[in-house]
Amino acid sequence: MRKSILSAAIAACVTVSALPAWAVTTWEGYVYNPVAKQPSVQAAMGFADEVKEKTHGELVINIHVGGSLPIKADGITAGVTDGVIQFGDDGFATGTIPVTGVLRLPMLIQSEAEIQKAMDLVFPYVQAAYAKRGIEALSQYWYPVQVVWGRKKVEHLSDIKGLKLRVTSPEQGEFIRRFGGVSLTLGSPDVAAALDRGVVDGVLTASSGGGIAWHDLLKYRYAFPTSWVNSTFIVNKEALAALSPANQQIVRELAVKWATWSWQEMDRLEGELTQQWGKDGLVLSNATTAEIAEATDKMRSYWDEWAKNHGPEAKDALSKVRALVGR
């Protein structure tokens, strides 16, 4: 029933156009972000466009932005498993693919060099977990480090106390809780309304991530490096296997190309956007070395608690990441 309802909704949302007779396969793709100009969305669209070009129209992927289909951000994994959508940008998968959460553990990974190495290390675990759900994990990317933004004043670690802050995963939520705040997990399409109505006082995000959509609703950006957010380009394995071997290879190669473009473009934009918004009145402040050390010490016990609750694969992945980063 769920699959038939979602399939009908997707069919109603697709814009019908005159396709060449040789466009034999059409996929539906869904991304959680609702803002078309955000780099991760542009990457998914660029991927789809280049797939169509390189397969000579034999594969067409219709990309739907977050909120345009009746699929919640944390339902993308299930949507691809069920074949309701064939391609997804899966950034809210910690509930369905728990091992992805190791990359989001607060204060574990503290530099871009570390997140890049940790992503490569963890990806085989991620691929194996998705495979059990009938999904091939094609590629992955990450957002710049997630910092604290507020409608209310937040310029120090102590200012988090009492604030209601939107997070993208339970791991981020634990950080907020340990410093006296209240965390709410919301999909990207729901955040603007929550900020506007005062349901949340702020968010954890990057300038080139949610900042693009929400900076006008926020007054403070406290550059405390809480954690990272990773996302995965995924595809239904049966749908992929139905393509010719040559077209399968095109899909795999272009997924890596555009996921790489996504994190590189966000990295390029991060400082540029932050500086511009600061000139426009956004209050910018930075974390101190002492605050970072305090937070790291406070979160250490949580890393092992997290692994204990998520099984042997998570425990093994965490052990390797800790050895990698020396924490």
Secondary structure as UniProt FT lines:
FT   HELIX           2..13
FT   TURN            21..22
FT   STRAND          25..31
FT   TURN            36..37
FT   HELIX           39..54
FT   TURN            55..57
FT   STRAND          59..64
FT   TURN            66..67
FT   HELIX           73..75
FT   HELIX           76..82
FT   STRAND          87..90
FT   TURN            94..96
FT   HELIX           98..104
FT   TURN            106..108
FT   HELIX           112..131
FT   TURN            132..134
FT   STRAND          135..142
FT   STRAND          146..150
FT   HELIX           157..160
FT   TURN            161..162
FT   STRAND          164..167
FT   HELIX           170..178
FT   TURN            179..180
FT   STRAND          182..185
FT   HELIX           188..197
FT   STRAND          202..205
FT   TURN            207..210
FT   HELIX           211..214
FT   HELIX           215..217
FT   STRAND          220..227
FT   STRAND          230..236
FT   HELIX           237..241
FT   HELIX           245..279
FT   TURN            280..281
FT   STRAND          283..286
FT   HELIX           289..309
FT   HELIX           311..325
//
